[in-house]
């Protein structure tokens, strides 16, 4: 899987590895360090990383084990069954 990126004179096909090496490795490394700290759980670190990566897109992350979320979603689940 790759990504097409604009280039002067046309388009260039880039693999994800190319993007990391050429364009974003330092930024990604910084975001990983800031997200995956010893005090974080894997779930909270993953959420922090994705919140950083998709901040411009407005991604909303929900904790699937949250009891309040289960109560809110219960009518939806009942209707779906």
HELIX and SHEET records of a PDB file:
HELIX    1   1 UNK A   16  UNK A   18  1                                   3    
HELIX    2   2 UNK A   19  UNK A   24  3                                   6    
HELIX    3   3 UNK A   25  UNK A   35  1                                  11    
HELIX    4   4 UNK A   42  UNK A   53  1                                  12    
HELIX    5   5 UNK A   55  UNK A   57  5                                   3    
HELIX    6   6 UNK A   67  UNK A   80  1                                  14    
SHEET    1   A 2 UNK A   2  UNK A   7  0                                        
SHEET    2   A 2 UNK A  10  UNK A  15 -1                                        
END                                                                             
